Amino acid sequence: MSRVALSKIKSLTFYKDSLTTSRRDGPIPQLNCIGKPCNLYTPDAVRCVSVGGEGTDVDWKIYLKLYDSEE
């Protein structure tokens, strides 16, 4: 794997039952829901889309499917 500037990444998608891959550490869950709302619902996937920025100061728009009829 080679390094990629955060500002060059257009989107990221994280999945509930998938693990990360890393050059330095062991795998960890991609998506980990924390807090009381997680007792009622945990999203299967979360998509983050870059809306601009430079270097490490990048803004993201987050999408997740809350219920079968919503996005």
N, C-alpha and C positions, 0 to 999 in steps of 0.2 A: 504494500500500500504506500502511496505517496501522499504528501500533505496537500491539502486544498484550502485555499482561503475561504473563510466563512462567507464572505460577501459574494463569492462565486457560486455558492450552492443555491439553487433555485427552489428546491423543496425537499422535505424530509417526511417520511412516513414511518410511524412507530406502531408495532403490533403487540397486542396483549400477551400472546403466548410465544413470542419470539425472543431470542437472546441476541445481544450485541456481539460483534467481533472486534477485537482490539489487538494492537501490536504489543501492548505492554501488560495488560491485565486479563484476567479470566472473563468469561462471558457473564453478563448481568442482564436482567430483564429489560427489554426496550421500553416497555410501558408499565408503570407501577402506579396504580391509583391509591391516593392517600386521603383520608378524611371520612367523615360520616356519610356524605353522599355516595361513597363507594359501596356502602352496604346495600343501597338501593339499585345502583347501576354502575357498571364499569364498561367503558367503551372498548370495542374490539380493536379499533385503530384510531390513530390521531394523525392528521396530515398538517404539516407546517409549511407555509408558502412564504418565501421571502418577498417583502414589499419594498425593499431598498435599504441602503446603508453602505457604510464603508468599513473596512477592516473587521473588527469584532463588534462594532456598533451597528448591528443589523436588526431591523424590525421584521416581525413575523405575523402573519395572519393564521390563526389556528382553526381547523375544521375537524369536527367529529360528529358522528352519527349518534344522536341521543336516544332515539326510539326508531322503530321500523318506519314511521311516517315522517321523521324529521331529519334534517341535516344541518 
